[in-house]
């Protein structure tokens, strides 16, 4: 049945697509806005992230060289958070699970209370109509003791509702993070982690099992195994997929060949998400339109995926 979303896709009307409610469940807040917002703030022309074959290593290089120095400027943290909410609102996002790296407050000398007050103020001022579910993120590059020490000050604030684990997938054994995830479970938080962004199907299943995940960020490596996809479907594990990110980082060749189609056909619950708009310059509306234009999905199937995200987040 046609609705505003399917009609906008079929007419290839990006402006109308941006008005349709959608979710974004995989969004790294400080890179969730458009690059131009930070250029305007800093008064500098910033080097754009160049798609390369380095994957996450390339992102880390860009962050250290181009983005990190901006945060020496007063007001940069608030500007980045504001930009993320502005982007989400402009793209019709009504349910937003957006992460804040737990170590960033320490890195930028910002107290946890200030982190929370900044997010709260930006949400209220810019996008109060968005159902915002704040998420705390952790890097696999840091020792678990450090991560736990960063986590603890946030726990008493009762603000963050989920956690995520990211960065280089094989940086250290998954088992090292069990204590962190058990702590989060005890706090009643939803548990997510990046897996299968570059790893294989077995790595997706192992990450879910070892960390007792509710959802997987990316997870596209699971498309290599019918057995793992069947297991994900049976256990109701959602994969929060980011097509533009996967293509930009050379994990996937094109929209036409993206494995989200295989996952969908095998009954895996998938959603479409932005990851890092600042890096990849694509909101969810652009991604839905590209998935449609490529012929990978028809409009009705993409509407099913859109509703997956809306239903999944409401049920969390």
N, C-alpha and C positions, 0 to 999 in steps of 0.2 A: 504494500500500500504506500502510495506517495505521501510525503509530508514535506515540510519546509526544507529539511536537510537533504532528502533525496532529490527534490526539485532543484535545489541549489547546486548539487553535484552535477546533475544531468545538464544543467544550463551553464555549468562551469563558472558560477558566480561566486567568487571568493568573498566579496563583501557580504553577501547574504549568508554564506557559510559561517562567517565570523559572528553572526548574531544568534546562531543556534547553540543551545546549551550543550556543553561537553565537559569531560573531566580531563585533568592532567595529574597523573599519579606517579610520575617519574620526572622530577624537576629539581635541579640543584639551584637553590635560591639566588646565590650571588652571581650566577651566570644565567639567570632566568629572564633577564631583560634584554633589550636590543643594545647592540654595541654603541649605537649613536647616543644613547642616554649617558653613557660614561664619557664619551667624547665631549659632549656638551658640558658635562660637569667639570671635566678636567681642562677643557680648552685645548685639547690635543687631538691630532689625528692618530688613531691607534691602529697598529698593524693588525689586519684581520687574520683570524686563524686559517691557515692553509691546510687543506685536506692532504694528508700524507699517508704513508704506509707504516707510521710509527705507533698507531693506535693511541692508547692511553699515555704512552711516553711522550708523544707529540703534544698532547693536551697539557701535560705537566710542564713541558718546555715553554709553551706559550704563556701559561699562567705565571711562571716565574719571571719570564722576560718582559711581558707586556702588561699583564693585569695586576699582579701583586704590587708593583710600585705605586699604583694609584691609591692604595689603601694607606699610604703615608699621608695623604691629603685629608684634612678634617672634613667630615661629612660623607666620605666615600662609602662607608658601610650602609648608612641610611639611603643614600642615592641608589645603590645597587638593589637594596630590598624594595624600594619604591618602584624601581624599573621593572622588577619581576612581577609585582602586583599589577602594574599598569599594563604590561604585556598580556598577562592572563585575562584581565578584564576586557581588553580590546579584542581578544580571540574568542570571547563567549564562554570562557571557562567558568563553570558554576561550582565545581568540586575540585579542590586543589590540595594535593599532598606534596608539599614542597620542603626540601631538606636544608638544614643548616649544619655545616660541619662542626662537630663538637670541639675540635681543636682550634677553630678559627677565632673564637673569643680570646683564647690565650695568645694566639699569634698576633692579633691586632690590639691586644690589651683592652678588651671590652668585657666587662663583667657579664655573667649569665643573665642577671636581672636587666641589664641594658639591652642585651640581645633580645630578650622576650618583649621588653617595652617597645623596642624599635619595630619588631614584627607586628605587635598588637596595634601600634599607632598607624603603621602603613596600611594594614588590613582595613582598619576602621575608616581611615581618611580616603583611601583610593578605591577599595573594592569590598565594601561591607556586604554586598550581595553574594559574595563567594563563600561557600562553605569551606572554610580553611582548616585543614588538618595538619598542623606543623609536625615536622619529622626531624629527627636528629641523626646526622650522618657520621660515619667513622671510616677512616682510611686504613686499608690493610697494610700500609707501609709503616705504621707506628706500632710500638710494643703494646700489648694488651694492657699492661699495668698503666701505661700512659692514657690509653683510651678510657679505662675505668675511672681514672682520676679526673678526666675531663667530663665524664658522664655524671658523676656523683653530684656536682653542684647544681645540675639541671633537674635532678630527680625531685627534689623538694619543691620545685616551682610548679610541678604538675601541669606543665604546658604542652610538652611534646608527646604525641600520641603514637608514634611509630619510630622504628630505627632502620637504618640502611647501612650496608657495608660495601665499600667500593674501592677503586683504584686497581692496580695490577693484580689480576686474578690469582696468580700463583705466588704472590709475594711472601706468604707464609702459610703453613698448614691450617686448614679450616678449624681443626680441633682446638687451636689456640684461642678461638673466639667463642667457645662454648660458654664460658663463664659470663662474658658480656651479654650473650643472648639469653641465658637463663635469668640474669638480672633484669633484662628488659621484660621477659615473660612475667616475672614476679610483679613488675610494675603495671601489668595489664596492657603493654604496648604491642601493636602489630609489628611483626618481624619480617623484614625484607632484606635482601642482599643481592648485589650484582653477581650474576653467574651466567655462563654461556654467551657472554658478549663476544668473547673470543675463544672460550673453551668449548668442549664438546658436550654431547648429550649426557654422558656419565657424570661430568662435572656439575651439571644442573641438578640431577637427581641427588648426588652426594651432598651438595650444598643445602638442599632442602632438608634432607634427612639429618645431617650433622647439626645444623643450626635450628631445626624445627621451624622452618619458614612458613609464613602465611602466603607470601607472594614473592615472585622473582623479578628483579629489574633486568630487562633484556631477555635472557633465557633462550635466544634464538638457536643456540647450539642444539637444543632438544629436537629440532626438526630433523636431525640426522638419524633418529631412532624411533621407529613406530612403538617400540616397547616403552620407552621413556615417555613419549607423548600420551600413550594410553594410561600410564601411571599418573601423570600430571592431571589428566582429565578426571580419572577416577577419584583422585584425592582433592579435587577442587582447587588446585594451585593456579593462580592467575599469573600470567606473564605480562609485565608492563613494558611493551615493546616501543622502541624509538627508531623508526625507519630512517629518517634523515641522518641521524647519528651513525647508524650502522653503515650507511652508504658513504658518508663523508670520511669515516675512519677506515674505509676499504675492507670492511668485513663482508659486505654484500656488494655485488656489482651494480645493481640498479633496482628501482622500484619494481620493475617487471619480474625480477627474479628473487624478490625478497621472500625469505622463508616464513613470514607471517601467514602466507597463504597455506602452506603445508600444515602449520600448527592449527590454523582455523579448521581446515578440512578434517583433522584428526580429533576434533572436539575439545581442543585446549582453549581455555578462556583467555583471550588476548585483548589488550587495550592498546590504544595509540597515545603516545606521550612525547614531550618535547626534549627531555634530557637537558640540553643547554642551548637555549635560543641564541645567546650571545655568540656562541661558537658556530652554530650551524644555520642560523638566520632563517629558521622556519618554525612557525607556530603549528598547532595541531590542524588548523583549517587548511593550511598549505599542504600538510602531509596527507590529509584525507583526499584532497583534490588530486594530488600526484598519484596516490594509490588508485584512484578512479581513472584518471587519464591513462595510466599505464596499462589498464585492462586487467589488472590483477584481481580486482573485486568489482562487482556491480554496486550500484547505489544502495540497494536493500541490504546487501551483506555488510557494507560499511556502516550502515545504520545499526545493525546488530552489534558490531564492535563498539560503536559510540555508546550504545545503551549498556554494554557490558561494563564500561567504566563508570557510568552513572549509577547503575545498580550495585556494583561491587563496592564502591566507596560509601554509598548510603547504608550498606549492610555491615560496614566495618565498625 
